[in-house]
Amino acid sequence: QVQLVESGGGLVQPGGSLRLSCAASGNIFNINTMGWYRQAPGKERELVATITSGGSTNYADSVKGRFTISRDNAKLTVYLRMNSLKPEDTAVYYCKIASSTFASWGQGTQVTVSS
């Protein structure tokens, strides 16, 4: 059984920064991709950023240049550094880990960007 614990969400003013963390535990082998997704009210869940075990990254166009994804393989943790936050970044952010045999989602953490 895999557990993902997310942290770091909250309320921030436009232009501010946050760092999200997602720590994985349990029966985990050969994680390939770790990533972050988000879902705003009334919208579908969308990809924010992913990172492979080799360090290759992929970002949504809307966050390129502002967000940075990273991972610590020894700690089974993925991070999302978010800078220059905008009100349109407001959403519930979910982490996801995947291997060739499974995928698991976190419970989500709320990020609200508002003055």
Buried (B, 14 or more C-beta within 10 A) or exposed (E): EBEBBBEBBEEBEEEBEBBBBBBBEEEBEEBBBBBBBBBBEEEEBEBBBBBBEEEEBBBBEEBEEBBBBBBEEEEBBBBBBBBEBEEEBBBBBBBBBBBEEEEBBBEBBEBBBEE
